[in-house]
């Protein structure tokens, strides 16, 4: 019996979505031994105030050059990624997380999909047309990636 490569799913994460509760509902629909999840968090570099000494350098996913980012942002990103990985692993799934630095989320996701030989993107439907980054992500992935997407509705649940 030959061992097949698990299906690799790219899930973009940020502070707002997906919630761990929403992911838990999704985890129930997949069998743990056949799937590998890659959580991707994209830090969008902004103006960093060096007066407070809260800069860190991180290598850009696009240029390969150091980009200054706030240490607090990096610490929060690592914590967010750790929470999502531990949550997936507690459900028996193989999971890891990566952090990209890119001013645009869509290209970073395409790059992650290529690097990790992804088979599927898991995205959430947008609720608002204006100011919702999911719409931008969906449009970019839809236009620039041959990888299928699964769009799940955002669930409004009380904690």
N, C-alpha and C positions, 0 to 999 in steps of 0.2 A: 504494500500500500504506500503510495507516494504521498508525501506531505505537501499540501498546497499552501501557497502564500495566503495569509489572511487578508481579507478585504480591508483596505486602509481608508479611513474616513477622516476628512479634514473638517474640524469644527472651529470656526472663528469665535473667540470669546472676548468680551469686554466686561466692564462693571455692570452693565445694564442687562445683557442677555447673552446666552441663554441662562435661565436660572437653573440651579441644581435640581429643583423639583421637576422642571420641564424635561431635563435630561434623564432623570430617573424614569419618567414615563417612556421615553424613547428606548432606554436600556432594556426595558422589559420586552421589547419587540425583537431584539436581536440576540443571537446565541453567542455567548462570550468567547468561545474558542475560535470562532471564524472571523472575528473582527479585531482590528487594531485602530485605536483612536489617536489622532494627533490634534491636540488643542493648539490653536495658533492665536497668539495675542500680538497685535501690532501697536507699537508705540509710535505715535506721530510726533516727530521732533518739533518743538516750538522754541520760542525764545526762552533761554535759560538765564536766570539772574545769577551771575557769578559773584556778586557782592556778598551773598550769604554762604558761599562755599558749598553749595548743594549740587554741584555738577559731577557727573560721571561721564565717562566716554564709553560709547558702545559702538560697535562696528555696524555701519549701515548695510542692510540686506541688498541694496542696489549697487552702491558704489564701492563697498568694501572699505570705506574710509571711516575713521572715528567721527562720531557725531555726538556733541554734548547733549546730555539729557539730565533731567533732575533726578537725583538719587531717590527721592521719595517716589517718583513715578516708576522707577525700576524696581524698587522694593515692593510696591503695590502690585506690579505686574507679576513678579515672581510668586507672591502670595496667592494671587488669583489663579495662576497656572497650577500651583501646588494643590490648591483646593479642588480644582476640577479633575486633576489626575488622581488624587486620592479618592475622590467620589466615584470615579469610573472604576478604579481598582477595587473598591469596596463592593462593586457589583460584578466582580469577576472578569472585567475587561482589561485587555492590554492597552495601556495608555501612556502617552508622554506629552510633553508640552514644549513649545518653542516660542521664543519672543523675537519678533522682527522689528527693526527700526526702519520705517518708511513713511513718507508723507502721504502715501495713498495705500489704503488697505487692500484693494483689489489686486494690484500687482504683487504685493507681498504674499497673498494667498495663492496666486498662480505659481509663484516661485516655490512656496512650500509644497504645493501639490506635486510639482516636478521633482523636487529633491527627495520626497518621501514616497514617490511612485503611488500617489493616491488614486483610489478608484471611485471616490464619491465625495461630494461636498454636502454638508448638512447645514442648511441655512434656515432662518426664520423669516416668515412673511412680514412685510412692513405694515405698520398700522397707519403711519402718516407718510404723506408724499414728501413734504418739505422737512428738512432737517433730520431725516432718518438715514443713518449710515447703511442700514441693511439694503435699502434701495440701490445705493451706489455700489455696494458689494455685489448684489445680485446682477446688476447690469454688467459690471466688468467681468465677472466669472462667466456669465452667460455668453458674452461676446468673445472672450479670449481663451476659453478652456474647453477641450473636448470631453472633459470629465462630467458625468451626470451629476445633477443636483437633486437633493431632496429638500423640499420646502415644507416646513412645519409651521402651523399657526402658533403665534405667541399665546400662551395661556395666562389668564388673569386669575391668580389664586391667592388667597390669603395665607399668610405664613402660619 
